[in-house]
């Protein structure tokens, strides 16, 4: 993977150059590691390759090296999909300007760690319904999950993930992949999973207005079918529309999950559920 540049790193380079520095230790992978670059008036060098300074270099933008130039990590097909830097290092992403992961008070990676811990993944088979940038899957791998079955529908999100150094790579144990990642619609794929074939579920869907099918009673009943008795499910809900319309999305989700056979309780910005009926 080539260097990733943000406004913060670009300003560090320019400030060091103005101060007369010949080199700078900085991060070229969104704070995963530190690299040393050599500074010249009209370019900088890393790993023996010259790179021009960006003009302009915009805030809230991550730039990747295409092989010939820097370009923003964003695409527009049916919607504008964009990787966005955070103060924490691990980036978030936006769809048409709507932030998909929390970043105001906590790193999106640390937020994923807390939520993954709720399903106690060690030694378990985990269904990760909406893979996104892969932070749930990465945290499951770190926590010793036996296997993660992950789906992501949107090809542009998968492209963002391919450029994000915080997204997980394939991991194997005994020659078998611990992370199975498929570009597919989980609402279609879940019916292909065997009954009682997973130990826990992590469900982090886009908001209801974007993907209402991921909040449907029929989908929850499929999740209840594939998860083993006493298996845990964490369902991110947030609180969309609560202030404007008074709609209680977490409450609605809880009631539907209960109808599907789960016991539920609100936990932070989501619902923690346990499979009750066999």
C-alpha positions in Angstrom: 0.0 0.0 0.0 1.3 3.4 -0.9 1.3 6.5 1.4 -1.9 8.0 2.7 -1.9 11.7 3.3 -4.2 13.9 5.4 -4.2 17.7 5.9 -2.6 17.1 9.4 0.4 15.2 7.9 0.7 17.6 5.0 0.9 20.6 7.4 3.5 18.8 9.5 5.7 18.4 6.4 5.3 22.0 5.4 5.9 23.3 8.9 9.1 21.1 9.2 10.3 22.4 5.9 9.8 26.0 6.9 11.7 25.3 10.1 14.7 24.1 8.0 14.3 20.4 8.8 15.7 17.9 6.2 13.6 15.0 7.5 10.4 14.4 9.4 9.0 11.4 11.3 5.3 11.2 10.5 2.6 8.7 9.8 1.8 7.7 6.2 -0.8 5.1 7.3 -3.3 7.0 9.5 -1.3 6.6 12.7 -0.7 2.8 12.5 3.0 3.4 12.3 5.7 6.1 11.9 7.9 6.6 8.8 10.7 9.0 8.0 10.4 11.2 5.0 13.0 13.5 3.4 11.9 17.0 2.7 12.8 19.2 -0.3 11.4 22.5 -1.4 9.2 21.1 -4.2 8.8 17.5 -3.1 9.3 14.9 -0.4 10.8 11.4 -0.6 9.8 8.1 1.0 11.2 4.7 0.3 13.2 6.1 -2.5 10.2 7.6 -4.3 9.5 11.3 -4.9 6.1 12.8 -4.1 4.8 16.3 -4.8 3.2 18.4 -2.1 -0.6 18.6 -2.5 -2.2 21.8 -3.8 -4.8 22.0 -2.5 -4.8 19.6 0.4 -8.4 19.6 1.9 -9.6 19.0 5.4 -11.7 15.8 6.1 -10.1 14.1 3.2 -7.7 11.2 2.9 -5.5 11.0 -0.2 -4.0 7.8 -1.6 -1.2 7.3 -4.2 -2.6 6.0 -7.5 0.8 5.2 -8.8 1.1 8.6 -10.6 -0.6 11.1 -8.3 -2.6 11.6 -5.1 -6.4 11.3 -5.2 -9.1 11.5 -2.6 -10.3 8.2 -1.2 -13.9 8.8 -2.4 -16.2 7.5 -5.1 -19.5 8.4 -6.5 -21.7 5.8 -8.2 -25.2 5.7 -6.7 -24.0 7.7 -3.7 -20.9 9.6 -2.6 -18.8 7.2 -0.5 -15.8 8.8 1.3 -13.1 7.7 3.8 -12.8 10.4 6.4 -9.9 11.0 8.8 -10.4 11.2 12.6 -8.5 12.6 15.5 -8.0 9.0 16.7 -6.2 7.5 13.7 -8.7 4.9 12.5 -10.9 6.6 9.9 -14.7 6.6 9.6 -16.6 6.7 6.3 -19.5 8.7 5.0 -22.3 8.0 2.6 -23.7 11.2 1.0 -22.3 13.1 4.0 -23.8 10.9 6.6 -21.2 9.6 9.0 -21.4 5.8 9.4 -19.3 5.4 12.6 -19.1 7.4 15.8 -16.0 9.6 16.2 -17.0 12.6 18.3 -16.0 11.1 21.7 -14.3 7.9 20.9 -12.2 6.2 18.2 -14.4 4.2 15.9 -12.0 1.3 16.5 -12.3 1.5 20.3 -16.1 1.8 19.9 -16.0 -1.5 17.9 -13.9 -3.1 20.6 -16.5 -2.3 23.3 -19.4 -3.6 21.2 -17.6 -6.8 20.1 -16.8 -7.5 23.8 -20.6 -7.6 24.5 -20.9 -10.9 22.5 -17.9 -12.5 24.1 -16.3 -13.7 20.8 -13.4 -15.8 22.0 -13.7 -19.3 20.4 -17.0 -18.5 18.7 -18.3 -18.4 15.2 -19.5 -14.8 14.6 -21.9 -13.5 11.9 -20.9 -9.9 11.0 -23.9 -8.8 8.9 -22.7 -5.5 7.5 -18.9 -5.6 7.3 -18.3 -1.9 6.5 -14.6 -1.0 7.1 -14.2 -4.3 9.0 -13.6 -3.0 12.5 -16.0 -5.5 14.1 -14.2 -8.3 12.3 -10.8 -7.0 13.3 -11.8 -6.8 16.9 -13.2 -10.3 16.8 -9.9 -11.6 15.4 -8.0 -9.9 18.1 -10.4 -11.4 20.7 -9.8 -14.9 19.5 -12.9 -15.7 17.6 -12.8 -19.0 15.9 -14.3 -17.7 12.7 -16.1 -14.6 11.4 -18.6 -14.8 8.5 -18.8 -11.2 7.2 -20.9 -9.7 4.3 -20.8 -6.2 2.8 -23.2 -5.3 0.0 -21.7 -2.1 -1.4 -18.6 -2.5 -3.7 -17.5 1.1 -3.1 -17.3 0.5 0.7 -15.2 -2.6 -0.1 -12.9 -0.4 -2.1 -12.6 2.0 0.8 -11.7 -0.9 3.0 -9.0 -2.0 0.6 -7.2 1.3 1.1 -7.7 1.5 4.9 -4.8 0.2 6.9 -7.1 -0.3 9.9 -9.3 -2.8 8.0 -8.4 -6.5 8.6 -6.6 -8.7 6.2 -7.4 -12.3 5.8 -6.4 -14.4 8.8 -5.9 -18.1 8.9 -5.6 -20.8 11.5 -4.5 -24.2 10.6 -4.8 -23.4 6.9 -8.5 -22.3 7.2 -9.6 -18.6 6.9 -10.8 -17.2 10.2 -12.3 -14.3 8.4 -14.7 -15.1 5.5 -15.6 -11.8 3.8 -18.1 -11.8 0.9 -19.5 -9.0 -1.2 -23.2 -9.8 -0.9 -26.5 -8.7 0.5 -26.8 -10.3 3.9 -30.6 -10.3 3.7 -30.3 -12.7 0.8 -27.3 -14.7 2.1 -28.6 -15.3 5.6 -31.2 -17.8 4.3 -28.3 -19.9 3.0 -26.7 -20.3 6.5 -27.5 -23.4 8.4 -29.8 -23.3 11.4 -27.9 -22.8 14.7 -24.6 -22.4 12.8 -23.3 -19.3 14.5 -22.6 -18.5 18.2 -23.1 -14.7 18.0 -24.2 -11.9 15.7 -22.9 -8.4 15.2 -25.4 -6.3 13.3 -24.3 -2.7 12.4 -26.7 -1.7 9.6 -27.0 1.8 8.0 -29.9 3.8 9.4 -33.4 2.7 8.9 -34.2 5.2 6.2 -31.3 3.9 4.0 -31.7 0.1 4.6 -35.1 -0.6 6.2 -34.9 -4.3 5.1 -32.1 -4.8 7.7 -34.6 -3.9 10.5 -37.4 -6.1 9.2 -39.2 -8.8 11.2 -38.4 -11.4 8.6 -34.7 -10.6 8.8 -34.7 -10.8 12.6 -36.4 -14.2 12.4 -33.6 -15.4 10.1 -31.0 -14.2 12.6 -32.9 -16.1 15.3 -32.8 -19.2 13.2 -29.0 -19.2 12.5 -27.9 -18.3 16.0 -27.6 -21.0 18.6 -29.6 -21.0 21.8 -28.2 -18.5 24.3 -26.2 -16.8 21.6 -25.7 -13.1 21.8 -26.6 -10.4 19.3 -25.5 -6.8 19.3 -27.6 -4.5 17.1 -26.4 -1.0 16.6 -29.4 1.4 16.3 -28.3 4.9 17.3 -31.2 7.3 17.9 -32.2 8.6 14.5 -35.3 10.8 14.3 -35.7 10.9 18.1 -35.5 14.6 18.4 -37.4 15.5 15.2 -40.2 12.9 15.1 -40.0 11.3 18.5 -39.5 7.9 16.9 -38.0 5.3 19.2 -35.9 3.1 16.9 -34.1 1.2 19.7 -37.5 0.4 21.2 -38.9 -0.8 17.9 -35.9 -3.0 17.3 -36.2 -4.5 20.8 -39.8 -5.4 20.3 -39.2 -7.1 16.9 -36.2 -9.0 18.3 -38.4 -10.2 21.2 -41.0 -11.4 18.7 -38.2 -13.3 16.9 -37.3 -15.1 20.2 -34.7 -12.9 21.8 -34.6 -11.3 25.3 -33.3 -7.8 24.9 -31.9 -4.8 26.8 -30.7 -1.4 25.6 -26.9 -1.0 25.8 -25.3 2.3 24.8 -26.3 3.1 21.2 -27.8 -0.3 20.5 -29.6 -3.3 21.7 -28.0 -6.4 23.2 -30.1 -9.5 22.7 -29.9 -13.2 23.8 -31.5 -16.0 21.8 -34.1 -17.7 24.1 -36.1 -20.2 22.2 -34.6 -23.1 20.3 
